[in-house]
Amino acid sequence: MRSKEVLNVVADSFNLVKHYSLDDVKNGRIKAYKKFRKHIELTKTEYGEIRIRVWDKDSLLSARLANAIVSRTREVSDKMFTGFYEQSISRMMKELSVKSEMLKTVTDSLQKRELDNESAIIRNRMSEYRVTQLNPPPSLFILERAEPSPIPDKPRILLNIAVSFILSSFCSLLWLALIYARKWS
């Protein structure tokens, strides 16, 4: 999901270079890709689910981007899956042709039977692979499609740091006050 192939295709399909106003900037496309990657968070839950969060000024666009990432990931995964089976079927066809050539030269009936059995196993496996290739299992199960957030939810790091500093300072002063109060009493 975090692959460049997936993210760059999604970024290009939504024309993020223009959206981020980087069309006149040198290396604007690369900067748009980097900015897009910074606005994405992928986390794996305790149940093995993958949660995608995309932040943008436009909440509708961020939902569409998240859905596009999932869709593109599914396409890439399916392409890899079918490619694997294509290669496997091709290898088995070569192996089958080698076996059939060997069958022509073998005169021993026991060896012919063995080669026939091996060829039958390869043909069965090839037919299974063809069926699997035509009906690939889903690579991703989508539990929920992304929907636009009604309120912005991107964490504000500086605000969180400032609030943490103020609270820790207040707690430290309160702790010091308690220590001095015990000494004087």
OpenMM code with the backbone's topology and positions (N, CA, C; nanometers):
from openmm import Vec3, app, unit

residues = "MET ARG SER LYS GLU VAL LEU ASN VAL VAL ALA ASP SER PHE ASN LEU VAL LYS HIS TYR SER LEU ASP ASP VAL LYS ASN GLY ARG ILE LYS ALA TYR LYS LYS PHE ARG LYS HIS ILE GLU LEU THR LYS THR GLU TYR GLY GLU ILE ARG ILE ARG VAL TRP ASP LYS ASP SER LEU LEU SER ALA ARG LEU ALA ASN ALA ILE VAL SER ARG THR ARG GLU VAL SER ASP LYS MET PHE THR GLY PHE TYR GLU GLN SER ILE SER ARG MET MET LYS GLU LEU SER VAL LYS SER GLU MET LEU LYS THR VAL THR ASP SER LEU GLN LYS ARG GLU LEU ASP ASN GLU SER ALA ILE ILE ARG ASN ARG MET SER GLU TYR ARG VAL THR GLN LEU ASN PRO PRO PRO SER LEU PHE ILE LEU GLU ARG ALA GLU PRO SER PRO ILE PRO ASP LYS PRO ARG ILE LEU LEU ASN ILE ALA VAL SER PHE ILE LEU SER SER PHE CYS SER LEU LEU TRP LEU ALA LEU ILE TYR ALA ARG LYS TRP SER".split()
positions = [
    Vec3(0.0818, -0.1198, 0.0000),
    Vec3(0.0000, 0.0000, 0.0000),
    Vec3(0.0857, 0.1256, 0.0000),
    Vec3(0.2024, 0.1129, 0.0598),
    Vec3(0.2902, 0.2283, 0.0650),
    Vec3(0.3870, 0.2309, -0.0522),
    Vec3(0.3693, 0.1413, -0.1472),
    Vec3(0.4640, 0.1357, -0.2582),
    Vec3(0.4519, 0.2598, -0.3451),
    Vec3(0.5627, 0.2938, -0.4081),
    Vec3(0.5631, 0.4112, -0.4959),
    Vec3(0.4681, 0.3914, -0.6124),
    Vec3(0.4595, 0.2685, -0.6601),
    Vec3(0.3711, 0.2407, -0.7734),
    Vec3(0.2267, 0.2761, -0.7388),
    Vec3(0.1837, 0.2394, -0.6208),
    Vec3(0.0459, 0.2671, -0.5802),
    Vec3(0.0261, 0.4162, -0.5544),
    Vec3(0.1113, 0.4729, -0.4691),
    Vec3(0.0912, 0.6122, -0.4272),
    Vec3(0.1114, 0.7119, -0.5410),
    Vec3(0.2111, 0.6884, -0.6266),
    Vec3(0.2347, 0.7820, -0.7363),
    Vec3(0.1223, 0.7789, -0.8385),
    Vec3(0.0688, 0.6612, -0.8662),
    Vec3(-0.0438, 0.6522, -0.9597),
    Vec3(-0.1660, 0.7240, -0.9017),
    Vec3(-0.1900, 0.7061, -0.7732),
    Vec3(-0.3035, 0.7742, -0.7090),
    Vec3(-0.2810, 0.9251, -0.7109),
    Vec3(-0.1594, 0.9679, -0.6779),
    Vec3(-0.1289, 1.1120, -0.6778),
    Vec3(-0.1478, 1.1720, -0.8161),
    Vec3(-0.1032, 1.1001, -0.9192),
    Vec3(-0.1192, 1.1501, -1.0555),
    Vec3(-0.2660, 1.1515, -1.0982),
    Vec3(-0.3407, 1.0500, -1.0587),
    Vec3(-0.4806, 1.0434, -1.1021),
    Vec3(-0.5654, 1.1543, -1.0388),
    Vec3(-0.5243, 1.2031, -0.9224),
    Vec3(-0.5972, 1.3129, -0.8584),
    Vec3(-0.5308, 1.4485, -0.8819),
    Vec3(-0.4269, 1.4503, -0.9641),
    Vec3(-0.3560, 1.5730, -0.9999),
    Vec3(-0.3171, 1.6530, -0.8749),
    Vec3(-0.2473, 1.5866, -0.7844),
    Vec3(-0.2097, 1.6502, -0.6578),
    Vec3(-0.1053, 1.7591, -0.6745),
    Vec3(-0.0315, 1.7565, -0.7844),
    Vec3(0.0654, 1.8635, -0.8088),
    Vec3(-0.0086, 1.9967, -0.8155),
    Vec3(-0.1185, 1.9980, -0.8869),
    Vec3(-0.1985, 2.1196, -0.8980),
    Vec3(-0.2716, 2.1487, -0.7668),
    Vec3(-0.3221, 2.0440, -0.7022),
    Vec3(-0.3959, 2.0617, -0.5765),
    Vec3(-0.3079, 2.1247, -0.4690),
    Vec3(-0.1803, 2.0840, -0.4641),
    Vec3(-0.0885, 2.1399, -0.3653),
    Vec3(-0.0216, 2.2673, -0.4153),
    Vec3(-0.0631, 2.3176, -0.5311),
    Vec3(-0.0089, 2.4402, -0.5923),
    Vec3(0.1423, 2.4296, -0.6137),
    Vec3(0.1849, 2.3172, -0.6682),
    Vec3(0.3273, 2.2954, -0.6935),
    Vec3(0.3576, 2.2820, -0.8420),
    Vec3(0.2641, 2.3261, -0.9284),
    Vec3(0.2851, 2.3084, -1.0717),
    Vec3(0.3921, 2.4006, -1.1274),
    Vec3(0.4184, 2.5135, -1.0640),
    Vec3(0.5209, 2.6057, -1.1124),
    Vec3(0.6535, 2.5886, -1.0386),
    Vec3(0.6595, 2.4969, -0.9444),
    Vec3(0.7784, 2.4766, -0.8628),
    Vec3(0.8693, 2.3725, -0.9284),
    Vec3(1.0015, 2.3962, -0.9159),
    Vec3(1.0967, 2.2980, -0.9679),
    Vec3(1.0787, 2.1674, -0.8906),
    Vec3(1.0742, 2.0559, -0.9613),
    Vec3(1.0500, 1.9234, -0.9027),
    Vec3(0.9168, 1.9187, -0.8286),
    Vec3(0.8185, 1.9861, -0.8825),
    Vec3(0.6878, 1.9925, -0.8177),
    Vec3(0.6220, 1.8575, -0.8014),
    Vec3(0.6422, 1.7717, -0.8994),
    Vec3(0.5803, 1.6385, -0.8920),
    Vec3(0.6383, 1.5588, -0.7760),
    Vec3(0.7701, 1.5633, -0.7610),
    Vec3(0.8362, 1.4903, -0.6524),
    Vec3(0.7935, 1.5485, -0.5178),
    Vec3(0.7853, 1.6799, -0.5086),
    Vec3(0.7434, 1.7436, -0.3843),
    Vec3(0.5983, 1.7093, -0.3508),
    Vec3(0.5151, 1.6997, -0.4533),
    Vec3(0.3752, 1.6609, -0.4307),
    Vec3(0.3675, 1.5180, -0.3794),
    Vec3(0.4498, 1.4293, -0.4360),
    Vec3(0.4524, 1.2900, -0.3888),
    Vec3(0.4939, 1.2839, -0.2419),
    Vec3(0.5975, 1.3602, -0.2078),
    Vec3(0.6457, 1.3595, -0.0687),
    Vec3(0.5405, 1.4159, 0.0260),
    Vec3(0.4755, 1.5230, -0.0160),
    Vec3(0.3717, 1.5831, 0.0685),
    Vec3(0.2548, 1.4858, 0.0853),
    Vec3(0.2204, 1.4182, -0.0223),
    Vec3(0.1125, 1.3202, -0.0169),
    Vec3(0.1481, 1.2079, 0.0806),
    Vec3(0.2719, 1.1596, 0.0737),
    Vec3(0.3144, 1.0519, 0.1643),
    Vec3(0.3118, 1.0968, 0.3105),
    Vec3(0.3423, 1.2239, 0.3349),
    Vec3(0.3387, 1.2749, 0.4724),
    Vec3(0.1960, 1.2821, 0.5255),
    Vec3(0.1002, 1.2942, 0.4360),
    Vec3(-0.0397, 1.3070, 0.4779),
    Vec3(-0.1128, 1.1732, 0.4810),
    Vec3(-0.0372, 1.0649, 0.4799),
    Vec3(-0.0962, 0.9310, 0.4843),
    Vec3(-0.0455, 0.8584, 0.6080),
    Vec3(-0.1355, 0.7865, 0.6725),
    Vec3(-0.0968, 0.7024, 0.7849),
    Vec3(-0.1563, 0.5637, 0.7631),
    Vec3(-0.0712, 0.4641, 0.7630),
    Vec3(-0.1145, 0.3253, 0.7504),
    Vec3(-0.0806, 0.2542, 0.8808),
    Vec3(-0.1807, 0.1967, 0.9448),
    Vec3(-0.1572, 0.1235, 1.0684),
    Vec3(-0.2251, -0.0120, 1.0600),
    Vec3(-0.1631, -0.1075, 1.1254),
    Vec3(-0.2194, -0.2417, 1.1326),
    Vec3(-0.2804, -0.2577, 1.2710),
    Vec3(-0.4075, -0.2969, 1.2748),
    Vec3(-0.4757, -0.3117, 1.4029),
    Vec3(-0.4389, -0.4446, 1.4668),
    Vec3(-0.4835, -0.4638, 1.5886),
    Vec3(-0.4539, -0.5891, 1.6594),
    Vec3(-0.5201, -0.7088, 1.5941),
    Vec3(-0.6201, -0.6862, 1.5095),
    Vec3(-0.6896, -0.7954, 1.4409),
    Vec3(-0.6341, -0.8200, 1.3005),
    Vec3(-0.5258, -0.7510, 1.2644),
    Vec3(-0.4635, -0.7708, 1.1342),
    Vec3(-0.5235, -0.6843, 1.0246),
    Vec3(-0.6156, -0.5970, 1.0589),
    Vec3(-0.6745, -0.5074, 0.9599),
    Vec3(-0.5781, -0.3921, 0.9351),
    Vec3(-0.5873, -0.3356, 0.8153),
    Vec3(-0.5046, -0.2194, 0.7836),
    Vec3(-0.5955, -0.0975, 0.7791),
    Vec3(-0.5601, 0.0018, 0.8563),
    Vec3(-0.6375, 0.1258, 0.8611),
    Vec3(-0.5596, 0.2328, 0.7855),
    Vec3(-0.6288, 0.2972, 0.6936),
    Vec3(-0.5669, 0.4026, 0.6135),
    Vec3(-0.6288, 0.5347, 0.6540),
    Vec3(-0.5431, 0.6313, 0.6824),
    Vec3(-0.5911, 0.7661, 0.7126),
    Vec3(-0.5199, 0.8616, 0.6175),
    Vec3(-0.5971, 0.9476, 0.5560),
    Vec3(-0.5426, 1.0478, 0.4647),
    Vec3(-0.5938, 1.1828, 0.5107),
    Vec3(-0.5018, 1.2779, 0.5262),
    Vec3(-0.5395, 1.4121, 0.5676),
    Vec3(-0.5228, 1.5090, 0.4527),
    Vec3(-0.6195, 1.5991, 0.4419),
    Vec3(-0.6137, 1.7047, 0.3415),
    Vec3(-0.7087, 1.8145, 0.3857),
    Vec3(-0.6914, 1.9327, 0.3267),
    Vec3(-0.7845, 2.0420, 0.3569),
    Vec3(-0.9251, 2.0058, 0.3146),
    Vec3(-0.9358, 1.9330, 0.2058),
    Vec3(-1.0648, 1.8905, 0.1514),
    Vec3(-1.0938, 1.7487, 0.2012),
    Vec3(-1.1894, 1.7347, 0.2937),
    Vec3(-1.2175, 1.6030, 0.3517),
    Vec3(-1.2746, 1.5055, 0.2493),
    Vec3(-1.3478, 1.5568, 0.1510),
    Vec3(-1.4012, 1.4700, 0.0460),
    Vec3(-1.2870, 1.4113, -0.0375),
    Vec3(-1.1885, 1.4941, -0.0689),
    Vec3(-1.0728, 1.4468, -0.1443),
    Vec3(-0.9941, 1.3444, -0.0639),
    Vec3(-0.9778, 1.3661, 0.0652),
    Vec3(-0.9013, 1.2699, 0.1454),
    Vec3(-0.9714, 1.1342, 0.1485),
    Vec3(-1.1037, 1.1320, 0.1545),
    Vec3(-1.1772, 1.0046, 0.1505),
    Vec3(-1.1601, 0.9371, 0.0149),
    Vec3(-1.1682, 1.0153, -0.0906),
    Vec3(-1.1508, 0.9585, -0.2252),
    Vec3(-1.0086, 0.9054, -0.2437),
    Vec3(-0.9099, 0.9759, -0.1875),
    Vec3(-0.7712, 0.9295, -0.1963),
    Vec3(-0.7532, 0.7962, -0.1236),
    Vec3(-0.8107, 0.7844, -0.0045),
    Vec3(-0.7995, 0.6591, 0.0712),
    Vec3(-0.8631, 0.5440, -0.0057),
    Vec3(-0.9803, 0.5674, -0.0629),
    Vec3(-1.0465, 0.4626, -0.1414),
    Vec3(-0.9668, 0.4279, -0.2664),
    Vec3(-0.9033, 0.5274, -0.3264),
    Vec3(-0.8220, 0.5028, -0.4461),
    Vec3(-0.6969, 0.4224, -0.4114),
    Vec3(-0.6392, 0.4467, -0.2947),
    Vec3(-0.5223, 0.3691, -0.2516),
    Vec3(-0.5602, 0.2220, -0.2380),
    Vec3(-0.6740, 0.1961, -0.1767),
    Vec3(-0.7196, 0.0579, -0.1607),
    Vec3(-0.7465, -0.0053, -0.2970),
    Vec3(-0.8134, 0.0682, -0.3835),
    Vec3(-0.8470, 0.0163, -0.5162),
    Vec3(-0.7208, -0.0150, -0.5967),
    Vec3(-0.6258, 0.0765, -0.5961),
    Vec3(-0.5017, 0.0562, -0.6717),
    Vec3(-0.4203, -0.0591, -0.6120),
    Vec3(-0.4193, -0.0711, -0.4803),
    Vec3(-0.3486, -0.1813, -0.4155),
    Vec3(-0.4090, -0.3146, -0.4571),
    Vec3(-0.5406, -0.3179, -0.4642),
    Vec3(-0.6084, -0.4406, -0.5081),
    Vec3(-0.5697, -0.4746, -0.6523),
    Vec3(-0.5652, -0.3739, -0.7393),
    Vec3(-0.5270, -0.3981, -0.8789),
    Vec3(-0.3857, -0.4536, -0.8890),
    Vec3(-0.2925, -0.3942, -0.8154),
    Vec3(-0.1531, -0.4392, -0.8191),
    Vec3(-0.1424, -0.5815, -0.7646),
    Vec3(-0.2122, -0.6083, -0.6569),
    Vec3(-0.2093, -0.7413, -0.5969),
    Vec3(-0.2673, -0.8460, -0.6911),
    Vec3(-0.3791, -0.8140, -0.7550),
    Vec3(-0.4398, -0.9073, -0.8501),
    Vec3(-0.3485, -0.9316, -0.9696),
    Vec3(-0.2812, -0.8256, -1.0151),
    Vec3(-0.1882, -0.8400, -1.1276),
    Vec3(-0.0714, -0.9306, -1.0889),
    Vec3(-0.0213, -0.9154, -0.9680),
    Vec3(0.0867, -1.0020, -0.9210),
    Vec3(0.0379, -1.1471, -0.9104),
    Vec3(-0.0822, -1.1644, -0.8606),
    Vec3(-0.1405, -1.2974, -0.8436),
    Vec3(-0.1546, -1.3678, -0.9778),
    Vec3(-0.2151, -1.2993, -1.0752),
    Vec3(-0.2337, -1.3617, -1.2069),
    Vec3(-0.0999, -1.3811, -1.2776),
    Vec3(-0.0061, -1.2910, -1.2562),
    Vec3(0.1275, -1.3064, -1.3145),
    Vec3(0.1977, -1.4308, -1.2623),
    Vec3(0.1828, -1.4559, -1.1333),
    Vec3(0.2428, -1.5756, -1.0745),
    Vec3(0.1858, -1.7008, -1.1406),
    Vec3(0.0542, -1.7042, -1.1565),
    Vec3(-0.0073, -1.8228, -1.2163),
    Vec3(0.0260, -1.8353, -1.3651),
    Vec3(0.0385, -1.7233, -1.4347),
    Vec3(0.0805, -1.7290, -1.5756),
    Vec3(0.2193, -1.7903, -1.5878),
    Vec3(0.3116, -1.7458, -1.5044),
    Vec3(0.4473, -1.7999, -1.5074),
    Vec3(0.4476, -1.9481, -1.4716),
    Vec3(0.3692, -1.9845, -1.3712),
    Vec3(0.3640, -2.1243, -1.3298),
    Vec3(0.3080, -2.2125, -1.4400),
    Vec3(0.2023, -2.1676, -1.5054),
    Vec3(0.1426, -2.2443, -1.6144),
    Vec3(0.2415, -2.2561, -1.7304),
    Vec3(0.3125, -2.1494, -1.7586),
    Vec3(0.4123, -2.1515, -1.8656),
    Vec3(0.5221, -2.2539, -1.8349),
    Vec3(0.5698, -2.2533, -1.7095),
    Vec3(0.6721, -2.3506, -1.6708),
    Vec3(0.6203, -2.4936, -1.6819),
    Vec3(0.4965, -2.5141, -1.6404),
    Vec3(0.4388, -2.6487, -1.6483),
    Vec3(0.4206, -2.6927, -1.7925),
    Vec3(0.3854, -2.5989, -1.8808),
    Vec3(0.3716, -2.6346, -2.0226),
    Vec3(0.5062, -2.6782, -2.0801),
    Vec3(0.6130, -2.6084, -2.0434),
    Vec3(0.7465, -2.6474, -2.0885),
    Vec3(0.7832, -2.7854, -2.0337),
    Vec3(0.7530, -2.8045, -1.9069),
    Vec3(0.7824, -2.9336, -1.8445),
    Vec3(0.7019, -3.0457, -1.9111),
    Vec3(0.5780, -3.0154, -1.9466),
    Vec3(0.4929, -3.1138, -2.0133),
    Vec3(0.5458, -3.1482, -2.1526),
    Vec3(0.5947, -3.0469, -2.2226),
    Vec3(0.6508, -3.0748, -2.3562),
    Vec3(0.7781, -3.1589, -2.3458),
    Vec3(0.8583, -3.1345, -2.2419),
    Vec3(0.9782, -3.2159, -2.2201),
    Vec3(0.9375, -3.3610, -2.1916),
    Vec3(0.8349, -3.3771, -2.1091),
    Vec3(0.7875, -3.5125, -2.0765),
    Vec3(0.7343, -3.5831, -2.2014),
    Vec3(0.6619, -3.5100, -2.2858),
    Vec3(0.6078, -3.5740, -2.4069),
    Vec3(0.7199, -3.6137, -2.5031),
    Vec3(0.8262, -3.5341, -2.5112),
    Vec3(0.9419, -3.5710, -2.5930),
    Vec3(1.0104, -3.6956, -2.5367),
    Vec3(1.0172, -3.7001, -2.4044),
    Vec3(1.0778, -3.8167, -2.3408),
    Vec3(0.9934, -3.9416, -2.3669),
    Vec3(0.8615, -3.9252, -2.3686),
    Vec3(0.7718, -4.0381, -2.3944),
    Vec3(0.7957, -4.0990, -2.5322),
    Vec3(0.8300, -4.0143, -2.6283),
    Vec3(0.8546, -4.0619, -2.7649),
    Vec3(0.9792, -4.1487, -2.7731),
    Vec3(1.0775, -4.1211, -2.6873),
    Vec3(1.2042, -4.1935, -2.6948),
    Vec3(1.2105, -4.3137, -2.6014),
    Vec3(1.1251, -4.3183, -2.5008),
    Vec3(1.1300, -4.4270, -2.4020),
    Vec3(1.0636, -4.5521, -2.4593),
    Vec3(1.1284, -4.6650, -2.4383),
    Vec3(1.0733, -4.7917, -2.4874),
    Vec3(1.0223, -4.8789, -2.3730),
    Vec3(1.0706, -4.8562, -2.2537),
    Vec3(1.0313, -4.9362, -2.1382),
    Vec3(0.8901, -4.8975, -2.0947),
    Vec3(0.8021, -4.9974, -2.0760),
    Vec3(0.6617, -4.9693, -2.0412),
    Vec3(0.6488, -4.9103, -1.9015),
    Vec3(0.7355, -4.9495, -1.8085),
    Vec3(0.7308, -4.8961, -1.6726),
    Vec3(0.7664, -4.7478, -1.6726),
    Vec3(0.8672, -4.7096, -1.7469),
    Vec3(0.9052, -4.5683, -1.7566),
    Vec3(0.7962, -4.4885, -1.8275),
    Vec3(0.7337, -4.5487, -1.9295),
    Vec3(0.6240, -4.4798, -1.9985),
    Vec3(0.5091, -4.4527, -1.9019),
    Vec3(0.4763, -4.5515, -1.8199),
    Vec3(0.3676, -4.5343, -1.7226),
    Vec3(0.4019, -4.4232, -1.6235),
    Vec3(0.5265, -4.4228, -1.5758),
    Vec3(0.5701, -4.3165, -1.4837),
    Vec3(0.5591, -4.1792, -1.5498),
    Vec3(0.6059, -4.1691, -1.6722),
    Vec3(0.5988, -4.0396, -1.7437),
    Vec3(0.4534, -3.9998, -1.7687),
    Vec3(0.3676, -4.0980, -1.7994),
    Vec3(0.2247, -4.0681, -1.8165),
    Vec3(0.1633, -4.0166, -1.6869),
    Vec3(0.1978, -4.0816, -1.5769),
    Vec3(0.1457, -4.0377, -1.4463),
    Vec3(0.1942, -3.8968, -1.4124),
    Vec3(0.3228, -3.8709, -1.4342),
    Vec3(0.3779, -3.7373, -1.4072),
    Vec3(0.3121, -3.6329, -1.4973),
    Vec3(0.2898, -3.6675, -1.6230),
    Vec3(0.2240, -3.5747, -1.7158),
    Vec3(0.0800, -3.5482, -1.6733),
    Vec3(0.0113, -3.6507, -1.6257),
    Vec3(-0.1266, -3.6335, -1.5789),
    Vec3(-0.1316, -3.5417, -1.4574),
    Vec3(-0.0365, -3.5583, -1.3675),
    Vec3(-0.0303, -3.4715, -1.2481),
    Vec3(-0.0074, -3.3265, -1.2908),
    Vec3(0.0833, -3.3073, -1.3858),
    Vec3(0.1122, -3.1709, -1.4337),
    Vec3(-0.0113, -3.1125, -1.5010),
    Vec3(-0.0809, -3.1910, -1.5828),
    Vec3(-0.2031, -3.1407, -1.6497),
    Vec3(-0.3102, -3.1038, -1.5475),
    Vec3(-0.3257, -3.1864, -1.4436),
    Vec3(-0.4239, -3.1546, -1.3385),
    Vec3(-0.3880, -3.0247, -1.2679),
    Vec3(-0.2607, -3.0107, -1.2334),
    Vec3(-0.2166, -2.8893, -1.1660),
    Vec3(-0.2361, -2.7672, -1.2559),
    Vec3(-0.2074, -2.7843, -1.3863),
    Vec3(-0.2267, -2.6730, -1.4801),
    Vec3(-0.3735, -2.6328, -1.4866),
    Vec3(-0.4630, -2.7305, -1.4896),
    Vec3(-0.6058, -2.6958, -1.4953),
    Vec3(-0.6497, -2.6269, -1.3660),
    Vec3(-0.5969, -2.6707, -1.2512),
    Vec3(-0.6279, -2.6035, -1.1245),
    Vec3(-0.5770, -2.4596, -1.1265),
    Vec3(-0.4557, -2.4404, -1.1763),
    Vec3(-0.3976, -2.3063, -1.1819),
    Vec3(-0.4775, -2.2165, -1.2769),
    Vec3(-0.5246, -2.2720, -1.3882),
    Vec3(-0.6039, -2.1924, -1.4826),
    Vec3(-0.7346, -2.1479, -1.4186),
    Vec3(-0.7992, -2.2387, -1.3466),
    Vec3(-0.9243, -2.2035, -1.2781),
    Vec3(-0.8973, -2.0960, -1.1735),
    Vec3(-0.7888, -2.1133, -1.0984),
    Vec3(-0.7543, -2.0133, -0.9965),
    Vec3(-0.7188, -1.8803, -1.0602),
    Vec3(-0.6515, -1.8855, -1.1735),
    Vec3(-0.6137, -1.7618, -1.2429),
    Vec3(-0.7375, -1.6883, -1.2939),
    Vec3(-0.8366, -1.7626, -1.3409),
    Vec3(-0.9587, -1.6997, -1.3913),
    Vec3(-1.0497, -1.6502, -1.2794),
    Vec3(-1.0398, -1.7130, -1.1630),
    Vec3(-1.1222, -1.6747, -1.0479),
    Vec3(-1.0329, -1.6455, -0.9278),
    Vec3(-0.9579, -1.5370, -0.9341),
    Vec3(-0.8650, -1.5113, -0.8233),
    Vec3(-0.9408, -1.4767, -0.6951),
    Vec3(-0.8889, -1.5223, -0.5818),
    Vec3(-0.9520, -1.4851, -0.4559),
    Vec3(-0.9275, -1.3366, -0.4292),
    Vec3(-1.0166, -1.2725, -0.3588),
    Vec3(-0.9955, -1.1296, -0.3320),
    Vec3(-0.8706, -1.1087, -0.2470),
    Vec3(-0.7887, -1.0152, -0.2901),
    Vec3(-0.6648, -0.9885, -0.2180),
    Vec3(-0.6897, -0.9002, -0.0959),
    Vec3(-0.7943, -0.8200, -0.1022),
    Vec3(-0.8290, -0.7317, 0.0094),
    Vec3(-0.9780, -0.7422, 0.0371),
    Vec3(-1.0117, -0.7440, 0.1623),
    Vec3(-1.1512, -0.7353, 0.2020),
    Vec3(-1.1709, -0.5963, 0.2624),
    Vec3(-1.2604, -0.5211, 0.2049),
    Vec3(-1.2839, -0.3852, 0.2528),
    Vec3(-1.3934, -0.3903, 0.3581),
    Vec3(-1.3573, -0.3557, 0.4803),
    Vec3(-1.4555, -0.3554, 0.5877),
    Vec3(-1.5421, -0.2306, 0.5824),
    Vec3(-1.4794, -0.1165, 0.5566),
    Vec3(-1.5523, 0.0100, 0.5442),
    Vec3(-1.4854, 0.0939, 0.4376),
    Vec3(-1.5661, 0.1541, 0.3551),
    Vec3(-1.5114, 0.2502, 0.2594),
    Vec3(-1.4899, 0.3818, 0.3339),
    Vec3(-1.3909, 0.4553, 0.2907),
    Vec3(-1.3608, 0.5831, 0.3548),
    Vec3(-1.4713, 0.6830, 0.3257),
    Vec3(-1.5060, 0.7584, 0.4282),
    Vec3(-1.6052, 0.8641, 0.4151),
    Vec3(-1.5430, 0.9946, 0.4638),
    Vec3(-1.5878, 1.1054, 0.4081),
    Vec3(-1.5312, 1.2346, 0.4511),
    Vec3(-1.5549, 1.2597, 0.5993),
    Vec3(-1.4538, 1.3096, 0.6647),
    Vec3(-1.4645, 1.3412, 0.8068),
    Vec3(-1.5358, 1.4753, 0.8239),
    Vec3(-1.6316, 1.4832, 0.9153),
    Vec3(-1.7015, 1.6106, 0.9351),
    Vec3(-1.6145, 1.7161, 1.0029),
    Vec3(-1.5147, 1.6715, 1.0796),
    Vec3(-1.4242, 1.7652, 1.1468),
    Vec3(-1.2808, 1.7235, 1.1170),
    Vec3(-1.1884, 1.8193, 1.1151),
    Vec3(-1.0488, 1.7829, 1.0922),
    Vec3(-0.9954, 1.7022, 1.2105),
    Vec3(-0.9194, 1.5968, 1.1819),
    Vec3(-0.8709, 1.5127, 1.2906),
    Vec3(-0.7204, 1.4882, 1.2857),
    Vec3(-0.6499, 1.5643, 1.2064),
    Vec3(-0.5045, 1.5482, 1.2022),
    Vec3(-0.4465, 1.6012, 1.3332),
    Vec3(-0.3587, 1.5251, 1.3951),
    Vec3(-0.3014, 1.5713, 1.5214),
    Vec3(-0.2194, 1.6984, 1.5029),
    Vec3(-0.2338, 1.7887, 1.5967),
    Vec3(-0.1576, 1.9140, 1.5957),
    Vec3(-0.0399, 1.8959, 1.6911),
    Vec3(0.0736, 1.8638, 1.6357),
    Vec3(0.1891, 1.8246, 1.7148),
    Vec3(0.2370, 1.9376, 1.8053),
    Vec3(0.2500, 2.0583, 1.7513),
    Vec3(0.2985, 2.1697, 1.8337),
    Vec3(0.2015, 2.2018, 1.9461),
    Vec3(0.0738, 2.1979, 1.9180),
    Vec3(-0.0259, 2.2220, 2.0222),
    Vec3(-0.0169, 2.1154, 2.1307),
    Vec3(-0.0012, 1.9899, 2.0908),
    Vec3(0.0108, 1.8811, 2.1884),
    Vec3(0.1356, 1.8977, 2.2747),
    Vec3(0.2460, 1.9386, 2.2127),
    Vec3(0.3701, 1.9599, 2.2884),
    Vec3(0.3528, 2.0754, 2.3864),
    Vec3(0.2914, 2.1851, 2.3412),
    Vec3(0.2708, 2.3013, 2.4286),
    Vec3(0.1807, 2.2659, 2.5468),
    Vec3(0.0723, 2.1964, 2.5201),
    Vec3(-0.0194, 2.1573, 2.6287),
    Vec3(0.0512, 2.0629, 2.7254),
    Vec3(0.1294, 1.9687, 2.6747),
    Vec3(0.2040, 1.8754, 2.7605),
    Vec3(0.3039, 1.9505, 2.8473),
    Vec3(0.3725, 2.0480, 2.7888),
    Vec3(0.4695, 2.1266, 2.8648),
    Vec3(0.4013, 2.2054, 2.9768),
    Vec3(0.2911, 2.2692, 2.9442),
    Vec3(0.2196, 2.3494, 3.0443),
    Vec3(0.1680, 2.2611, 3.1568),
    Vec3(0.1083, 2.1465, 3.1220),
    Vec3(0.0564, 2.0559, 3.2246),
    Vec3(0.1674, 1.9976, 3.3102),
    Vec3(0.2780, 1.9603, 3.2489),
    Vec3(0.3886, 1.9049, 3.3285),
    Vec3(0.4503, 2.0124, 3.4173),
    Vec3(0.4583, 2.1352, 3.3680),
    Vec3(0.5099, 2.2448, 3.4508),
    Vec3(0.4169, 2.2690, 3.5689),
    Vec3(0.2890, 2.2706, 3.5456),
    Vec3(0.1913, 2.2906, 3.6527),
    Vec3(0.2013, 2.1780, 3.7552),
    Vec3(0.2125, 2.0540, 3.7114),
    Vec3(0.2239, 1.9403, 3.8035),
    Vec3(0.3539, 1.9484, 3.8829),
    Vec3(0.4617, 1.9910, 3.8191),
    Vec3(0.5899, 2.0048, 3.8895),
    Vec3(0.5803, 2.1123, 3.9972),
    Vec3(0.5200, 2.2259, 3.9637),
    Vec3(0.5038, 2.3326, 4.0626),
    Vec3(0.4138, 2.2876, 4.1775),
    Vec3(0.3093, 2.2152, 4.1470),
    Vec3(0.2199, 2.1639, 4.2501),
    Vec3(0.2940, 2.0656, 4.3395),
    Vec3(0.3761, 1.9799, 4.2826),
    Vec3(0.4543, 1.8839, 4.3592),
    Vec3(0.5544, 1.9563, 4.4508),
    Vec3(0.6218, 2.0598, 4.3965),
    Vec3(0.7150, 2.1388, 4.4780),
    Vec3(0.6423, 2.2089, 4.5923),
    Vec3(0.5242, 2.2613, 4.5635),
    Vec3(0.4460, 2.3285, 4.6670),
    Vec3(0.4076, 2.2307, 4.7778),
    Vec3(0.3730, 2.1091, 4.7430),
    Vec3(0.3402, 2.0079, 4.8437),
    Vec3(0.4612, 1.9709, 4.9279),
    Vec3(0.5770, 1.9624, 4.8657),
    Vec3(0.7001, 1.9286, 4.9394),
    Vec3(0.7320, 2.0403, 5.0380),
    Vec3(0.7268, 2.1654, 4.9982),
    Vec3(0.7559, 2.2783, 5.0865),
    Vec3(0.6511, 2.2903, 5.1967),
    Vec3(0.5256, 2.2595, 5.1632),
    Vec3(0.4188, 2.2673, 5.2635),
    Vec3(0.4414, 2.1629, 5.3721),
    Vec3(0.4925, 2.0457, 5.3381),
    Vec3(0.5187, 1.9417, 5.4374),
    Vec3(0.6378, 1.9804, 5.5246),
    Vec3(0.7385, 2.0447, 5.4641),
    Vec3(0.8558, 2.0835, 5.5419),
    Vec3(0.8191, 2.1882, 5.6472),
    Vec3(0.7319, 2.2794, 5.6148),
    Vec3(0.6981, 2.3881, 5.7061),
    Vec3(0.5954, 2.3470, 5.8097),
    Vec3(0.5304, 2.2346, 5.7868),
    Vec3(0.4287, 2.1982, 5.8864),
    Vec3(0.4777, 2.0979, 5.9856),
] * unit.nanometer
topology = app.Topology()
chain = topology.addChain("A")
for resn in residues:
    res = topology.addResidue(resn, chain)
    for name in ("N", "CA", "C"):
        topology.addAtom(name, app.Element.getBySymbol(name[0]), res)
